[in-house]
Each structure stands twice: as structure tokens, then as C-alpha cells.
Amino acid sequence: MAGRDITEGRSSRAIAVDVGVVATDAIWQNTDIAYDVAIGGMPFIYAINDSNPYIRQTAPYRKEQFDNQTEPGEQSLTGWWLRSQSSFHEGTGITFYDPALIPGEGTSRFADSKGVDVWIEGQVTLLNDTVETYSTSSTPVVISANDGTNDCIVFADGVNLKKITMSGDTPTTSTYTLVAAHTNQPIVSVTTDGTRYFASCTTALHVGNIGGTTSDDTTYATGTSSVVVRFVKQRLMAGVANSIYELNPNIAPSGSHATTALPTATFTHPTSAWVWTSICEGPNAIYFSGKNRTNSAIFKIGLTTGTTALGFPTLTTPTEIAQFPVTEIVNAIDVYLGTYMVICTSKGVRVAAVQDDGSIKYGPIIIEGDFKGVAFRDRFAYVSGLVGTEAGLYRIDLSVELGTLLFPYATDLVATNTTSTAASVAFLGSSDRVAFAVTGDGIWIERNAEKVTSGYIKTGFIRYNTLEPKNFKRLIGRGEFDFGSMTLETVDAEGTEYDVVSYDSSVPPVEVTTSQPPGAQEYIAYKFILYRDGTDNTKGPIFKGYQAKATIATPRQRVIKFPVFCYDVETDKYNVMVGYEGRANDRIGQLESIEENGDIVTWQDLQTGESRQVVIEQITFTRMTPPDRGFSGYGGRLDILIRTV
């Protein structure tokens, strides 16, 4: 072209700047040359034709994989991301249901429940309801008993000692006649040897036949409200104020209904403000828990080879075997089958392993809260406290250890619409019907067969072990719904619940679309609400498990492949020429440098105005003869493969 050599530059701008200097954050703006595309601020002219097309497609987003999950079918082999659960017997206590990340097996745990029995593997059913059998404004103390004819509950209500028997769900209450001299003294602790009760009021220890109601007797003078009595290892043990006593359960009072002085103390705590809170027995020791303001501990009394006047081995001096964190007060203790001690404290429930020498090793808090009592039945420990805002029980399965001294647990019976806490807990004699006292309310007993009106179980949040957003689209519940019904709900991250479908005898379990919460979610949970039968209140549905389906909602990446010219000298569509000797080699080197580093650059389609952040996946240079007189020097075609990010 006349008037200017292409190597001399231009009066207003050097040719090298026209060509562009590649940089990760650079963009290109056309001026004199009509370039078609730019990458990292370096512009090019398209070399598109039928033999070298522009190709644009979705990047692969699903990798080949095999199903090695503990739950069959959990991998996304057919496009769906699956999550299923076929049992809930490992209890509550998880936030996210990611089986691979839960210590131990963890595949049968859930987030929350109320009113349901989860303890039979592979099914969830409604619990029995409860009935208030006795109302009082005091705090009753209950123990399990049998009066020789009926299973019963013996309990203290203020200054009265009473008994409840049940005919179905109908209670019968009778009152024991106590010694007149002590009838106005509150009863603070009750125990039994199987046929007799021992009830300590603030002045004396009463003893009487559980099967009788007309008279009793008094034995030892206590003189304080800080008394706990228990019949353990065939001994009557008492904690009175800061002292421990072994009492003779068969002592005959001197005179009519008279009391005798306490014997010599087995042990007196050096702190006068110390009081004993609970007593239980283990294989090789008797245990006492106590407190002093904000401090609490457990003591062990072992056995020696000597014998007492009653023929039992003599007791050793108590030793402290467990100290608790400041402000954590031990309220109740009991030992299960000589193996584990369940410890109810003001902070929660712990389980301790009982050692061969009678010492204990306690674990972390399993359930948080202020728990007051414990009772055992079968493989379970029932502990009393608050369930949400209502008085009730939690059940702990002591046959399965999820971790070191960590056991499955779930909510159990509640006293409906109460607001105070559940205190002591016991069973109705030898039956499986549990009873518990509610502070300032009364005594509640499990109904004989009638189910609760409704109950629910909620899964942990499902996120498929990734924080990527998902589209949760399908859900099915499995079970038997001939009696009652079950509603399926989704629960979003804020706890908002959305009804999906209800199953009953007329609507069998079918897979349904879950359209709420709308849009992609990082995680959601599922809630299954069981309702008892409308005709037969002893029956309800049986829930056996569920399967959820989702798809990944991460924005799809694009792979774009396009050819461009790369010559020392090039001409645009308006016949404007640009270039210099060595230009093609410089441009190839700069692109390859960006590719090697794997950096993100800006890709611009200057024809359509589209601009995306991309990674250069591949550069292929094919040296070719210039296509016409508008292209000259060293060069050829660049095939550039990019992936959007």
C-alpha cells in the first residue's frame, strides 16, 4: 500500500498495540481493524468455513461412576441424585443426613421426632398416648410397685403417700394412713423392697405394707428435708443431710409408732452444706450422688470380706469416683445390668461405663436439658425432663453404641399441654406402661393401647455431601396405610414446611413431584406426619422409609471451539491491513503461556457482543499457506478450545 510500510507503525498508534497485548484481565475494543473475536485482550479474525466450523456445546457435567454406597442405588447412575432411608432405629441427633460423613454407620439416624416409636428396625409407628391419672400442685415422687394383686404406682404427694392401680385407662387412687405424729410433714423420698414401702418425711422414716392402706409404722428419726432412701443390694441405704447411713429395714421402734435415732454414719461429707441426691447399686458397689451449691460428684462404696449383723458384707469407706463440671448438678443415677450408669444432670444425660473395680468412666452429654429421673425397661433407659416445651421422656437404646459412650435416643411420651418439667419416672409394676410425675401438675401414665392423635419424624437436611445447589423434584414414602394416614412434607433451610401429599387407604404410596420450596436449594429435609385411625384409636399407619430424587442445579459450562487466522500480516473484511514480521509467533507464545498457567481470561465474540470468563483448554496451531494476498508471512490457523467458568 502506498505511503506507509507496515513495519513503521502509525502516526497515532503503534501496530503492536493495535494487535493487542494478552492479559488475564484485559478486554479488547475494536478501533481501526474489524476483528471478530478476542481472548485475554488479544484480537483475532475468524477463519470459519465448512471445513473448520465454529462449535459450541455443553461441557460434560456427570462423570462415570459405580454404586458403592451403603444404601443401594444412592449414586446418580441414571441422572437422578438419590437419597433413601429404610430405618430410623439409630435415633435422633443429626443435622445433615450425609451417611458417608456420619461417624459409625449413621444410616438410620434422623433429625427430630415426636409421638413416634422408631425402635423397631425398618418401621415407624405412633406411640401410645398418656393420661393424667392424678392432679396435684406439688411435685410427686413415684416408684414402681405391686400390691400383691395389681401392678401399681406408689407416690408421695406433699404430706400424703398414695397408690394408683389401673383398670385399662381408668385409675384407682388410694391413700396410706401414716403415723398421726408425722402426717403434716412433706414426704421427700420413697423406695421399696418389693413388699414394703419406705417413705421419708422431714422428721421420720415411715414403713408399711404396699398391699395395705390402713396403718404404717415409723422407724428412724431423720429431722431434715434433705433425705434420699433406696433399697439397694438388699440393704436400706439413706443419705441424710451430708451423711450416709446403712439402716436396718426390720428395726422395731421402741413404743407405739416411736422413732429411734439414726445409727452411726457410714460416712459424713466434710462439707456441711453437702446433700445427697440419688442412690443406686452396681455389681461391686453402691453409688451415691450429691451436690454442694454448684459442685456435684458421685461416690462409690465398695464391699469387704467382713459381715454385718444382718449377714451382709461390710461396706468400705466411700470414695469419690467422678467429679462434674461446675454448675452441672447430678439429679439422679441408676445402673443398667451392671454395665452402664445413666446419669441425669442439670445439663443433660450422660452414660458411664462401670468398671470391674466399681469405678466409672462417663462420656459426653448425649441429650441436653435438665433431667430429673431414670428408669429401665428391656434395653432402654427412660429419662424424664422437658420434651420441647412439654413435660415428658426421652428413650435411650443402651444396646447400640454409636460412638464411645454415645447411644441412640429419641423423644418418647409427653404430658400434653404441660409447661413444667417431668420429675421422677417409673413403670406400672411389672408392666411396660411407663408413668412419670410432672412438677406442679400430677402423675401421667401411658395408656393401655390408645395411640397419640399424631406424631412426626423429620430427616436430617439432605445435601448429597456437596454445597452445590440442587433441584429436589421427586419423593415417595413407603409403608402400610390401611389404618390412619401419613402426610409428606418438605422443609427448607429456614424450617418452613410445605405439604406434598397424603397417603391413606384410598391413596397408595406413589412417587410425587415436590415443587416447593421453589428453585434450587443447597439442602432440604423431609417431614413425615403420622395420624392415627379415625375409627380405631389403637391403630395407625406404619412408615417404612422414603426415597428422594434431585438433580444438580449448578449452571452448565460451555465448551466452545473456533478457528482464527494467525499470520504476520492480516487483512480484515474492510481490506484494512495490520501486522509486522514475527507477529504470529508472538501471539502463539502469549496464548500458550496463558494456557499453561490455567488462568481465567475474558473471551469476547466481537460480532455478537457476548463476553464470558473462560479457561483455555487447548490450542492447536496448523501452519498453512496464506489464503490470499491479504495475508502474508509466517502463520496459519489457530484452533482454540475454551471452557466457560
Secondary structure, DSSP 8 states (H G I E B T S, - for coil): -TT--TTS--SSS-HHHHH----TT-----SSS--SEEETTEEE-B---SSS--EEEE-----------SSTT-S-TTS-EEEEE---TT-S--SB--GGGSSSS-TT--SEEESEE--STT-BEE-EEEEEEEE-SS--EEEEEE-SSSEEEEEEETTEEEEEEEETTEEEEEE----GGGTTS-EEEEEESSSEEEEEESSEEEEEETT--S--EEEEE--SS-EEEEEETTEEEEEETTEEEEE-TT---SSTT--B-----SEE-SSTT-EEEEEEE-SSEEEEEEEETTEEEEEEEEEEEEE-TTSSEEE---EEEEE--TT--EEEEEEETTTEEEEEESSEEEEEEE-TTS-EEE---SEES---EEEEETTEEEEEEEETTEEEEEEEETT--SBTTB--EEEEEE-TT--S-EEEEEESTTSS-EEEEETTTEEEEEEEEEE-SEEEEE--BB-TTS-S-EEEEEEEEEEE-SSSEEEEEEE-TT--EEEEEEE-SSS----EE---S-S-BS-BEEEEEEE--SS-TT---EEEEEEEEEEE-S---EEEEEEEEEEEEEE-TT--EEE-TTHHHHHHHHHHHHHHHT-EEEEEETTTTEEEEEEEEEEEEEE---SSTT-EEEEEEEEEEEEE-
